[in-house]
Amino acid sequence: HDEDYWDDPELYDAFRPRKPHHAFGGGPHFCQGTHVARAMVNGALMPALLDRFPKMELADPDPGFFGFAFRGPTRLHVKLN
């Protein structure tokens, strides 16, 4: 709901032009709690996801990775058996 960032921020518009994600900020305004928040979500989400789909597996065994200091998959496809 950032009025400085979005036109009509209270409205959902699926066709709104894309803008960079700014929930945790960037540069000098980078949120120091970013990694704590992500770890907390991961601690709640991953166990629930794996409980719900116990046979989940990667469809592509080599998703490819990018990044130097913080690496992440470039593509990630899963099969829910």
N, C-alpha and C positions, 0 to 999 in steps of 0.2 A: 504493500500500500504506500509506496514511496512516490509522492506526487512530483518530486523533483526528477524522478527517473522515468515514470510512466504517465502517459495521457490517460485519464479516466482509470486510475489504479483500482477502483472498487469494482470495475466490470471485468468479467472473464471474456476474453476475445481470443479464440484459437488461431485467428489469422493475423494477430498483432505481429509487427515486425520483430524479429529476434534481436535481443540485446544480450550482452554478456551477463552471466549470473553474478550477482553481487551480494549474496546473503552473508558471506563472511568477509566482505570487503577485499581490498587489495592495496598494495603499496604501503604507504605509511599508516593506512587505516585498516590494515589486516587484523582480523580478530584473533587475539591470542588464545581464545578458547576453541578454535576450529578443530584441532586434533582431538581435544577432549570430547567435544560434541560428536564428532564422527566415531570415536571409539565407543561412546555410550550407545549410539544408534546401532553400531555393529554388534555390541554386546546383547542388545535386545532383538534385533532383526535376524541375525544369522541363526541363533538357536531356534527361533520360531519358524524360519524358512526351512531349516533342515528337519525339524520335527514334522512339518507339513508335507515335505517331499523327501522322504528318507533315501530314495533311490536316484536323486538328482545327480547328474553328471555333466561334465563339459562335453558339448557336441564336437568341438574342435580342440584336440588335446594341446595345441600350441596356439594360444590366442594372440601371440605377439605382444611385445611390451614396448613402451616408450618412456622417456624421461631419464634423467641422470640421478638426481638425488632422491626423488620420489617417483618410483616406477608404478605403472598401471597398465592394464591390458588395453590394446587398441581395439579389440573386438572380443565380445564374450557371448557365446551362445550356449545355452544349456538345454538338456533334454530332461523332461520331467516324466520319468517312467512310472 
